[in-house]
Amino acid sequence: MKYLDHDTRLTNPIVKLATAGWIVAVPSGLAFAYFGRSPVAHALWLVGLTLLFASGVLFLYAVSPLRFSWRENSLERAAVFVVGACLLVAAAMGAVYAAYLGFDPGVKIYIPEEHSTREYRGLAPASTPLQLVVAGHAHAAVAIWSAAVMLLGIKWSQMQSWRPRLYKAALILTAVGSVITLFGSAVVPVWRPIAHQIIFGGIGPLHLALFFLWLRLASMLRGGGWRDPVKLGLFLIPIWMVVFVTSTGPMVASQLKYVRAVWPLEDEITYNVAHWHMLAFVTASAMFLLYLDGFSGAMRKIPALLLVVGGTVALAAAFVYELSPIFAGRAAATTLTPLAEASARIKKAVMLPLDMGLAMSFAAFALFTLWLFIKTVKK
């Protein structure tokens, strides 16, 4: 919250609500997902998410013109308010589906990407309106969460003092892109055939804003700034996002008929699932690096360096892993090897660098968390 203008009198209750929410939601959500479908764990998970949502509502109130004047930095405050509101609506879309869980026989635990892949191939029943709502929620929540983190990056990088016009353009593009993305995701149940086109119309402005931010981050590496792994990592974030994550969308969409006719089913499901996991990883990495900027010494440099190297290796390997049928296509054609077999070989080959990159990335989080825990206990 230190990067955004808000009513500081509400900082304490917002932080306490958010802290209580994730403390309840994370362990109960993990228990429900991996250790049995306990209704108690699910109920606690919803309680935790409710507390987090309440903290979001209170934060939106804290940045609203109801709490302080928007005469100064009005464009920035308006952008923060719009993106925050979009993120809350996106979260509420998921709550709609969760509210029916256990009460509607058609509402059950499932993986949206896998179901939609099977549905398009005629291997699963048509999605219900509620299932389409949660599919739209998955699109909107992760994409707008990334846009919100991008706003933090714009503020952190002090783009306003570097290029005021680019700064204003980035704010407008982020707000407009978030609204369009939310709209496209929300209309999936009623305009499913064109919903993705609407979403792409929102992703475009967001990527242009990301490009402006990347130019600013590049300027911060001059004069030895590249020696700081935090700055270097934040400079790499837009590259990770574009090269390894969002570029794959047009690549697959441009040959969608071929994909559904030739790709093995499991490979298409793998791509759809991996795409969103990679996006979440990039956004979480950006948040971690922004947080590390508040520290100095070894506990700033070592975790950041581990994440820079590990994240790059992991994402590059995941890129090959999720698109293995494309990389295996030519080899399969020349050696008469079945595509599924050639694709499986590539997946197996990149598993080692993928695991090594992830291990380094998680070591960065773990090392810093352990150091912070020991420091807090000593105090």
Residue pairs with C-beta under 8 A, 6 or more apart in sequence:
1 11
1 14
1 15
1 59
3 152
3 155
3 156
3 290
4 63
4 80
4 151
4 152
4 155
5 63
5 68
5 73
5 76
5 77
5 80
6 59
6 62
6 63
6 67
6 68
7 62
7 63
7 67
7 68
10 58
10 59
10 61
10 62
10 67
11 62
13 58
14 55
14 58
14 59
14 62
15 55
17 51
17 52
17 54
17 55
17 58
18 51
18 52
18 55
20 48
20 51
21 48
21 49
21 50
21 51
21 52
21 53
21 54
21 55
22 48
22 52
23 48
24 44
24 45
24 47
24 48
24 51
25 44
25 45
25 47
25 48
25 49
25 51
25 52
26 48
28 41
28 42
28 44
28 45
28 47
28 48
29 41
29 45
29 48
31 38
31 41
32 38
32 41
32 42
32 45
35 41
37 109
39 102
42 101
46 98
49 91
49 95
53 88
53 91
53 92
53 95
56 84
56 87
56 88
56 91
57 88
59 84
60 81
60 84
60 85
60 88
61 67
63 77
63 80
63 81
63 84
64 81
65 77
70 77
70 78
75 168
75 171
75 172
76 155
76 160
76 171
78 171
78 175
79 151
79 171
79 172
79 174
79 175
80 151
82 175
82 178
82 179
83 144
83 147
83 148
83 151
83 174
83 175
83 178
84 148
86 140
86 144
86 147
86 178
86 179
86 181
86 182
87 141
87 144
87 145
87 148
87 178
89 140
89 182
89 186
90 137
90 140
90 141
90 144
90 182
90 185
91 137
91 141
93 133
93 134
93 136
93 137
93 140
93 141
93 185
93 186
94 134
94 137
94 138
94 141
96 130
96 133
96 134
96 137
97 107
97 130
97 131
97 133
97 134
97 137
100 107
100 130
101 107
101 108
101 109
104 130
106 128
106 130
106 131
107 130
107 131
110 131
111 273
112 131
112 134
112 135
112 138
113 269
113 272
113 273
113 276
114 269
114 272
114 273
115 124
115 127
115 131
116 127
116 135
116 272
117 265
117 268
117 269
117 272
118 124
118 265
118 269
119 125
119 126
119 127
120 260
121 260
121 265
123 265
127 135
129 189
132 188
132 189
132 192
133 188
133 189
135 188
136 185
136 186
136 187
136 188
136 189
136 195
137 185
138 276
139 181
139 184
139 185
139 188
139 199
140 181
140 182
140 185
140 186
142 276
142 279
142 280
142 283
143 181
143 185
143 199
143 202
143 203
143 206
143 279
144 178
144 181
144 182
145 283
146 206
146 241
146 279
146 282
146 283
147 174
147 177
147 178
147 181
147 206
149 283
149 286
149 287
149 290
150 174
150 206
150 209
150 210
150 213
150 286
151 171
151 174
152 287
152 290
153 213
153 217
153 234
153 237
153 286
153 290
154 167
154 170
154 171
154 174
154 209
154 213
154 216
156 290
156 293
157 213
157 216
157 217
157 220
157 234
159 166
159 167
159 170
159 212
159 213
159 216
160 167
162 216
162 219
163 212
163 215
163 216
166 212
166 215
166 216
167 212
169 209
169 212
170 209
170 212
170 213
171 209
173 205
173 206
173 208
173 209
173 212
174 205
174 206
174 209
176 202
176 205
177 202
177 203
177 204
177 205
177 206
177 209
178 202
178 206
179 202
180 198
180 199
180 201
180 202
180 205
181 199
181 202
181 203
181 206
182 202
183 198
183 202
184 195
184 196
184 197
184 198
184 199
184 200
184 201
184 202
185 195
185 199
187 195
187 198
188 195
191 198
203 246
207 242
207 246
210 238
210 241
210 242
211 238
213 238
214 235
214 238
214 239
217 231
217 234
217 235
217 237
217 238
218 235
220 231
220 235
221 231
221 232
221 235
225 231
226 232
226 235
228 301
228 304
229 300
229 301
229 304
229 305
229 307
229 308
230 289
230 292
230 293
230 300
230 301
230 304
232 304
232 308
233 285
233 289
233 304
233 307
233 308
233 311
234 286
234 289
234 290
236 308
236 311
236 312
237 282
237 285
237 286
237 289
240 282
240 285
240 311
240 312
240 315
241 279
241 282
243 319
244 278
244 282
244 315
244 316
244 318
244 319
245 275
245 278
245 279
245 282
245 315
246 279
248 271
248 275
248 319
248 322
248 323
249 275
251 323
251 326
252 259
252 271
252 323
259 268
259 325
260 268
262 325
262 339
263 325
263 339
264 325
264 339
264 340
264 343
266 340
267 324
267 325
267 340
267 343
270 321
270 322
270 324
271 322
271 323
274 318
274 321
274 322
275 322
277 318
278 315
278 318
278 319
278 322
281 311
281 314
281 315
281 361
282 311
282 315
285 307
285 311
285 361
288 303
288 307
288 364
288 365
288 368
289 304
289 307
292 300
292 303
292 304
292 368
293 300
299 367
299 368
299 371
299 372
302 364
302 367
303 364
303 365
303 367
303 368
304 364
306 360
306 361
306 363
306 364
306 367
307 360
307 361
307 364
307 365
309 357
309 360
310 356
310 357
310 358
310 359
310 360
310 361
310 363
310 364
311 357
311 360
311 361
312 357
313 353
313 354
313 356
313 357
313 360
314 353
314 354
314 356
314 357
314 358
314 360
314 361
315 357
316 353
316 357
317 350
317 351
317 353
317 354
317 357
318 350
318 354
320 327
320 346
320 350
321 346
321 347
321 350
321 351
321 354
324 343
324 344
324 346
324 347
324 350
325 339
325 343
327 346
328 339
328 342
328 343
328 345
328 346
329 339
329 342
331 337
331 342
332 338
332 339
332 341
332 342
332 343
335 342
